[in-house]
């Protein structure tokens, strides 16, 4: 199995302590929320059925997903 690495540092810097739903094809933020369920529901309303969910840390630094 090949592991894909993606640098999310530019994406996560714009958010703090927020759940993000990312489009798996483009790795762009399609929705945000205080809870993962909120971000997931918003992404699905935009037609992204299986988004990647991650949480932007409160204090940005090195973050490995």
C-alpha angles and dihedrals in degrees: 000000000000117000117218119211122204127187106227096172094108092047097047095047092071093058134053126197091345133128113239130200111207128198102243092216100050102018089228124141110258099170143004136199146162088245128039091237091059094051091046094050092048092050092050090051086058091053099259101130099180109027124174109250122207137154122236107226120245092236108034116225133119107343124176118195 
